Amino acid sequence: MAKPQPVPPLRVALVTTFYPPCNFGGDGRYVRSFAHALARAGCEVEVIYDADAWCAMTGQEPPPPLPEPPGVTVHRLSSRWPTGSALLTQQIGKPVVQRDAISALLGRGFDVIHYHNISLVGGPGVWALGDAVKLHTAHEHWMVCANHVLWRYNRELCDARDCFKCSLAFHRPPQLWRSTGLLEREAAHVDEFIALSHSVAENHRAFGFKREMRQMASFMPADETEARGASAQSPYPRPYFLFVGRLEVIKGLQDVIPAWDERIPADLLIAGEGNYGAELHELAKGKANVHFLGQVDPAKLPGLYRNARALIACSRCYEVFPMVALEAFREATPLIARDLGPYAQILDESGGGLLFTDSESLRVAVMTLATDTALRDRLGASGQAAVATRWSEATAMHDYLALVREVAVRRGRSETVARVDALEDALDINALGV
């Protein structure tokens, strides 16, 4: 009998605006981690991103590409007119300068085209390009908010639309395509929309997005889990709580610093920089137990997490799924989080921390974990266990391939089904150590 022919690997295209090193926040980091996880699972992955957006925002030339592992190919698009290219996409809601390049790349026989932050790589018009199982993950609230974060007038949580005035408050040109039905029409090209938390799906529904969203958990990449350091020595001489993130008004530290008085038997360490830093430094004047660390070397962050009494997550606006939560849990450090966005779900699913709603409940949570070491350690252990199960790379890949297979069956894409089945069989064998 003739040997059966090997099944070709699943081919996945990831389309995004930002990708390291041309990125600002967590969405670019997530896409890179996701690409590497897919490659480890046996997929062939090609990333398509437009460096014009990063260049337009920074005024800089793009840095050299980062090295990628086998199985990951990155296509960096750029033009001689980055600001104009990005502005055309932002205003028209379709790829303009790079349309032909994106279309040619997506025509290279992919099983899956997975869109991420597409705001400046093509807007909703990019959903129409290519022919494959099509998925879209919402890393922000861009589909229902021109300014992405549901933060009205750049000063308050949004509970009702006033998009024209709000865009002007953010010093951004209003997007007239949002009132034409373009997004709703182009969304018909996408098979499934993915939300990384219940709150993201609920917010999209509340602000008028009519498609159902599938919830899929974020994950801690396997290579980052394995790279965890072993030293238990604290990098700081006193007990401390930790904040990690950009220093921006939406991150909410202005609600934490005033509550950090001399009665709290621990310091507050703030790791990060941002455009709200001067105001926060002014707010912390005279507080000997509040310290700004600036931008911290990523290699030193695990030790900071590991020895903190808790990570403070105090955002004033809706996060999608903050990776800092998983980074803290990986080190068996619990969270003290504002009861907003995904945090109630994160703590419900992990048992890894405490919620607060105002300055008094924040103070109570801080005092509790500052003085009750047994509770702190128990909550941290629960969070760490959840990272190993609920938010593991293996769980994420299993759930993702199941979704791809479900859509491929629905659309009659038998070759894609066969490739997913072959991948899942290989993953099962590897899990058994065969």
C-alpha positions in Angstrom: 0.0 0.0 0.0 1.1 3.5 -0.8 2.0 5.7 2.2 -0.6 8.4 2.8 0.7 11.8 1.7 1.6 14.2 4.6 -1.0 16.9 5.3 0.4 20.4 4.6 0.5 22.7 7.6 -2.3 25.1 8.4 -1.4 28.5 6.8 -2.4 31.5 8.9 -2.2 35.2 8.0 -2.3 37.8 10.8 -3.2 41.3 9.7 -2.5 44.1 12.1 -1.5 47.8 12.3 1.3 47.5 14.9 3.9 44.8 15.3 7.1 44.9 17.3 9.4 46.8 17.0 6.8 49.2 15.4 4.3 49.1 18.2 3.1 51.1 21.3 0.9 49.0 23.5 -0.1 45.4 24.2 -1.8 44.6 21.0 1.4 44.3 19.0 3.0 42.2 21.7 0.0 40.0 21.8 0.1 39.4 18.0 3.7 38.5 18.1 3.2 36.1 20.9 0.2 34.6 19.1 2.2 34.2 15.9 5.0 32.4 17.8 2.5 30.1 19.6 0.9 29.2 16.2 4.3 28.3 14.8 5.1 26.2 17.8 1.8 24.4 17.2 2.9 23.6 13.7 1.3 26.3 11.6 2.9 28.4 8.9 2.3 32.0 9.9 2.7 35.2 7.9 2.2 38.6 9.6 1.2 41.6 7.5 1.5 45.0 9.1 1.9 48.6 8.0 4.8 50.6 9.5 3.4 53.8 8.1 1.1 54.2 11.1 4.0 53.9 13.6 6.2 56.2 11.5 3.4 58.8 11.2 2.8 58.8 15.0 6.5 58.9 16.0 8.1 60.9 13.1 10.8 58.3 13.0 12.1 55.8 10.5 11.2 52.2 11.4 13.8 50.3 13.4 15.3 47.0 12.0 12.9 44.0 12.2 13.2 41.7 15.1 14.4 38.1 14.5 11.5 35.6 14.1 11.4 31.8 14.8 11.0 29.2 12.1 7.5 29.2 10.8 6.9 32.9 11.1 7.4 35.3 8.2 6.8 39.1 8.7 5.8 41.4 5.8 6.4 45.0 6.8 4.6 47.5 4.5 5.7 51.1 4.2 5.5 54.0 1.8 7.3 57.2 1.1 4.4 59.2 2.5 3.5 57.5 5.9 1.4 60.3 7.3 -0.6 60.7 4.1 -1.0 56.9 3.8 -2.2 56.5 7.4 -4.5 59.5 7.1 -6.2 58.2 3.9 -7.0 54.9 5.6 -8.2 56.7 8.8 -10.5 58.9 6.8 -11.8 56.5 4.1 -12.0 53.3 6.2 -10.3 51.2 3.4 -6.7 50.4 2.4 -5.6 52.9 -0.2 -1.8 53.2 -0.7 -1.2 49.5 0.3 -4.4 47.9 -1.0 -2.7 46.1 -3.9 0.2 44.9 -1.7 -2.1 43.6 1.0 -4.4 41.9 -1.6 -1.4 40.2 -3.2 -0.1 38.9 0.1 -3.5 37.6 1.2 -3.9 35.8 -2.1 -1.1 33.4 -1.3 -3.3 30.4 -0.3 -4.1 30.9 3.4 -6.4 28.7 5.4 -7.1 31.4 7.9 -6.9 35.2 7.7 -7.0 36.6 11.2 -7.4 40.4 11.7 -6.3 42.2 14.8 -5.9 45.9 15.2 -6.8 47.0 11.6 -7.5 50.7 12.3 -4.6 52.0 10.1 -3.7 48.9 8.1 -6.9 49.1 6.1 -9.9 49.8 8.3 -13.0 47.8 7.8 -12.3 47.7 4.1 -9.4 45.3 4.6 -11.9 42.6 5.8 -13.0 42.1 2.1 -9.5 41.1 0.9 -8.5 37.4 0.6 -10.4 34.2 0.7 -10.1 32.0 3.8 -11.7 31.4 7.2 -11.8 34.9 8.5 -11.5 35.9 12.2 -11.2 39.2 13.9 -10.0 39.8 17.5 -11.0 43.1 19.1 -7.9 44.4 21.0 -9.6 47.7 21.7 -13.1 49.1 21.2 -12.2 50.6 17.8 -15.2 49.0 16.0 -17.6 51.2 18.2 -15.3 54.1 19.2 -13.3 56.3 16.8 -10.8 56.9 19.6 -10.6 53.2 20.5 -11.0 53.3 24.3 -14.6 54.6 25.1 -13.0 57.5 27.0 -15.3 60.5 26.1 -13.8 63.9 25.5 -10.4 62.5 26.7 -11.7 62.9 30.3 -14.4 60.5 31.3 -15.8 57.0 30.8 -18.2 57.0 27.8 -21.8 56.1 28.4 -23.4 57.8 25.3 -22.1 58.7 21.9 -20.8 62.2 21.0 -18.2 61.0 18.5 -17.7 64.2 16.5 -17.0 66.4 19.5 -15.0 63.6 21.2 -12.7 63.2 18.2 -11.9 66.9 18.3 -11.1 66.6 22.0 -8.6 63.9 21.1 -7.2 66.2 18.3 -8.1 63.6 15.7 -10.0 64.2 12.4 -13.6 62.8 12.7 -14.2 59.7 10.6 -17.2 60.3 8.5 -17.3 56.7 7.2 -18.5 55.7 10.6 -22.0 57.1 9.7 -22.3 55.4 6.3 -22.8 51.8 7.4 -19.4 50.8 6.0 -18.3 48.8 9.0 -21.5 46.9 9.2 -21.3 46.0 5.4 -17.7 45.0 5.5 -18.2 43.0 8.7 -20.2 40.5 6.6 -16.8 39.2 5.2 -15.8 38.1 8.7 -16.9 34.6 9.9 -16.3 35.2 13.6 -15.5 38.1 15.9 -13.5 37.3 19.0 -13.6 39.1 22.3 -10.9 38.5 24.9 -13.3 39.1 27.8 -17.0 39.3 28.6 -16.8 43.0 29.1 -15.5 43.6 25.6 -18.4 41.7 24.1 -20.9 43.5 26.3 -19.5 47.0 25.5 -19.6 46.3 21.7 -23.2 45.2 22.0 -24.1 48.2 24.2 -22.6 50.6 21.6 -24.4 49.1 18.6 -22.2 46.3 17.2 -24.7 43.8 16.0 -22.5 40.7 15.4 -22.2 38.2 18.2 -18.7 37.9 19.6 -17.0 34.7 20.6 -15.1 34.9 23.9 -11.6 33.3 23.7 -9.2 33.7 26.6 -5.9 35.4 26.4 -2.8 33.3 27.3 0.7 33.4 28.8 3.1 32.3 26.0 4.8 29.0 26.8 8.3 30.4 26.2 7.7 33.2 28.7 6.3 30.8 31.3 9.5 28.7 31.0 11.7 31.7 31.2 10.6 32.5 34.7 13.5 33.3 37.1 14.2 31.4 40.2 15.5 34.0 42.6 13.3 34.8 45.6 15.4 37.7 46.8 13.4 41.0 46.7 14.9 43.8 44.5 13.6 46.4 47.0 14.3 46.7 50.7 10.8 47.4 52.0 7.4 45.7 51.4 5.8 47.2 48.3 2.8 47.2 46.0 3.4 47.5 42.3 1.9 49.3 39.3 3.2 48.5 35.8 2.0 50.4 32.7 1.9 53.6 30.8 1.5 56.8 32.9 -1.6 58.1 31.3 -4.8 59.7 32.7 -6.9 56.6 31.7 -4.7 54.3 33.9 -6.1 55.8 37.1 -3.0 56.3 39.3 -4.4 59.7 40.3 -7.0 57.8 42.3 -4.3 55.6 44.0 -1.5 58.0 44.9 -3.7 60.3 47.2 -4.8 57.2 49.1 -1.2 56.1 49.8 -0.6 57.7 53.2 1.7 56.9 56.0 -0.7 54.4 57.6 0.0 51.9 54.8 2.9 49.8 55.9 4.3 49.3 52.4 5.5 51.5 49.5 4.0 52.0 46.1 6.4 51.4 43.2 5.4 52.7 39.8 7.1 51.2 36.7 6.5 53.0 33.5 6.5 56.3 31.7 4.0 58.4 29.8 2.4 61.8 29.0 0.7 62.1 32.4 3.9 61.5 34.4 4.5 65.1 35.4 1.0 65.4 36.9 1.5 62.2 38.9 4.9 63.2 40.2 3.3 66.5 41.4 0.5 64.5 43.1 3.1 62.3 44.9 5.1 65.3 46.2 5.8 64.8 49.9 4.9 61.1 49.9 8.0 59.2 51.0 6.4 55.9 50.3 5.6 56.5 46.6 8.4 55.9 44.1 8.7 56.2 40.3 11.0 53.7 38.7 10.7 54.9 35.1 10.9 52.4 32.3 12.0 49.1 33.8 14.2 46.6 31.9 11.7 43.7 31.0 14.3 41.2 32.4 13.8 42.8 35.8 10.1 42.9 35.8 9.5 39.2 36.9 11.5 39.9 40.1 9.5 43.0 40.8 6.2 41.2 40.3 7.3 38.2 42.4 8.1 40.1 45.5 5.2 42.6 45.4 2.4 42.3 47.9 0.1 42.7 45.0 -0.2 44.4 41.5 -2.4 47.5 41.5 -4.6 47.6 38.4 -6.5 50.8 38.6 -7.5 51.8 35.0 -10.3 54.3 34.7 -11.4 53.0 31.3 -12.2 49.6 29.9 -9.2 47.4 29.4 -9.6 44.5 27.0 -7.5 41.9 28.7 -4.3 43.3 30.4 -1.3 41.0 30.1 0.1 42.6 33.3 -2.5 40.5 35.2 -1.1 37.2 33.8 2.5 38.4 34.3 1.7 39.0 38.0 -0.1 35.7 38.3 2.8 33.9 36.7 4.9 35.0 39.6 2.2 34.0 42.2 1.4 37.7 42.9 -2.2 38.6 43.4 -4.1 41.6 42.0 -5.9 44.5 43.5 -8.1 45.7 40.7 -10.7 48.3 40.0 -14.1 46.7 39.4 -14.3 47.8 35.8 -13.9 46.0 32.5 -12.5 42.5 32.6 -11.2 42.4 36.1 -14.2 41.0 37.8 -14.1 38.1 35.3 -10.4 37.6 35.7 -10.6 37.4 39.5 -13.7 35.3 39.4 -12.0 32.7 37.1 -8.7 32.8 39.0 -9.6 33.6 42.6 -6.4 35.6 42.4 -7.1 38.9 44.0 -9.4 41.6 45.4 -11.6 44.2 43.7 -12.1 47.9 44.7 -14.6 50.5 43.7 -13.5 53.6 45.5 -10.7 55.0 47.6 -12.0 53.4 50.8 -12.3 49.9 49.4 -8.9 50.4 47.8 -7.4 51.2 51.1 -9.1 48.2 52.8 -7.7 45.9 50.1 -4.2 47.3 50.3 -4.2 47.1 54.1 -5.5 43.5 54.0 -2.8 42.2 51.7 -0.1 44.3 53.4 -0.8 42.6 56.7 -2.2 39.1 55.9 0.6 37.2 54.3 -1.3 33.9 54.3 -4.1 35.4 52.3 -1.7 37.2 49.9 0.1 33.9 49.3 -3.2 31.9 48.8 -4.6 34.4 46.3 -1.2 34.5 44.4 -1.1 30.7 44.3 -4.7 30.6 42.8 -3.7 33.1 40.1 -0.6 31.1 39.3 -2.7 27.9 39.0 -5.1 29.7 36.6 -2.2 30.8 34.3 -1.1 27.1 34.1 -4.6 26.0 33.1 -7.2 28.6 32.1 -4.7 30.9 30.4 -2.1 28.5 29.2 -0.8 28.5 25.6 -2.0 24.9 25.2 -5.6 25.9 26.2 -5.5 28.9 23.9 -4.2 26.8 20.9 -6.8 24.1 21.5 -9.7 26.6 21.6 -8.4 28.5 18.6 -8.0 25.4 16.4 -11.5 24.2 17.5 -13.0 27.6 16.3 -11.1 27.4 13.0 -12.3 23.9 12.4 -15.9 24.9 13.3 -15.9 27.7 10.8 -14.2 25.6 8.1 -16.8 22.8 8.5 -19.6 25.4 8.2 -18.1 26.9 5.0 -17.3 23.5 3.5 -13.5 24.0 3.5 -12.5 20.4 3.7 -8.7 21.0 3.2 -8.6 23.4 6.1 -10.5 20.8 8.3 -8.0 18.1 7.4 -5.1 20.4 8.3 -6.6 21.4 11.6 -7.3 17.7 12.4 -3.6 16.8 11.6 -2.4 19.6 13.8 -4.7 18.6 16.7 -3.5 14.9 16.4 0.1 16.1 16.5 -0.5 18.3 19.5 -2.3 15.4 21.4 0.6 13.1 20.7 3.1 15.7 21.9 1.0 16.3 25.1 1.2 12.5 25.8 5.0 12.5 25.2 4.8 9.9 22.5 
